[in-house]
């Protein structure tokens, strides 16, 4: 399969500049409630429109799907999946784990992406077949054959509610941004990360980074692969899942079960 040539430096520039602009407005930002009771701000909306305009300028034939305004473009063309602010609640309440995320999906596969966390000055990016990077340092996920008492294990709040984690050793961490949590698993800050009912907008860039770092995504219940094509078609992941190396996920799945 051939993929369109992507200027990853341009995508990195987009997320970096969007994140730096957002941080200038973040302190004391007001918010509204969306239909699903999640928070949205003018920063989310303005960032999405700006990112969309810049992507359309360079890649006019591609489709675009954003967290706030939905999808435009055809079904049989490359798709930009964008979360302008992943971790809006964190941004609103002054918690540093939030990011701008831009990922490209081609025929159901995340093939390029970048995300930027302005509060921690972390820029992650990847292109399929070319490796994953954080601030210029190449990432390689670490296999685990056991979890120690001080190992950090990532779970979203939804995953914690969906899974029985009582017998799991280690320190559970919920950072509040699924994109940030997945790339933290890719770089080893988290041994692995578990989510539940997440969308392509949240995961397109982060999963490209994680895959290029040696991670896979599997459903907890049966080990089936989590496919980006399914997320695009169905809207969200089907159940609780985890991202990590195959060996690490086999260990996790042996210890954690759905409630």
ABEGO torsion letter per residue (X at the ends): XBBBBBBAAAAAAAAAAAAAAAAAAABGBBBBBBAAGBBBBAAAAAAAAAAAAAAAAABAABBBBBAAAEBBEBAABBBBBBBABBGAAAAAAGBABBBBBBBBBBGGBBABEBBBBAAAGBBBBBBBGAEBBBGGBBBBBBBBABBBAABBBBBBAAAAAABBAAABBEBBBBAGBAAAAAAAAAAGABABBBBBGBBAAAAAAAAAAAAAAGBBBBBAAAGBBBBAAAAAAAGBBABBBBBEBAAAAAAAAAABBBX
